[in-house]
């Protein structure tokens, strides 16, 4: 759509508005349907950029962008990914899959400090369950527990915490009707965490049978493989530098926000 048009540097109007602190223009663009998840050429998204803004108006803008991104995530899942996944699950035989992964380093003694986990997938009909223990990690800090994500036959996704015996309200409610606590935690996370972008680098990946070759997984006899040399490359975002062709960028933002605003007809 025109509102997502890119300039010569790969920026949408919303990205420019946020970077130049034109917050009212950014609010108009969000109201007109601009995506807060649009990425520039370097991989940063407008929602990450907005977390650097300051002032009361920036809090209002950041919350609007957070809610908009949550709605977009749900719509992508509901209308694009969920139908494909449910169809594929219905066609696949039931299975149990166990994935063990760990982060390693060439620095001596560091490996013992890095996270690792075992993820177990159970598939029955169109239902899927994943069990895992690592909730999140950043740097050398991580949270462990006992968790599950359950996909039911109707496409609802529910998260379970086996330690606290708790369950969330489901994906639809979390994304379309977030609680005040969810919003506060989301805003705090955006403000405090260093924005980053990353990708899985598959160049040079090696897949080979393990020495055992075959092992029992539940009631099945399975071939066992080892995947190595899979890398996750992450870049941290520095504080934005407004230097550059500010005049040209400001003109582009003004034109885009004017186009997004409703016009009066006599």
Buried (B, 14 or more C-beta within 10 A) or exposed (E): EEBEEEBEEEBBBBBBBBBBBBBEBBBBBBEBEBBBBBBBEEEBBBBBBBBBBEEEBBBEBBBBBBBBBBEBBBEEBBEEEBEEBBEEBEEEEEBBBBEEEEBEEEEEEEEEEBBEBEBBBBBEEBBBBBBBBBEEBEEEEBEBEEBBBBBBEEBEBBBBBEEEEEEBEBBBBBBEEBEEEBBEEBBEEBEEEEBEBEEEEEEEEEEEEEEEEEEEBEEEEBEEEEEEEBEEEEEEBEEBEEEEEEEEBBEBBBEBBEBBEEEEEE
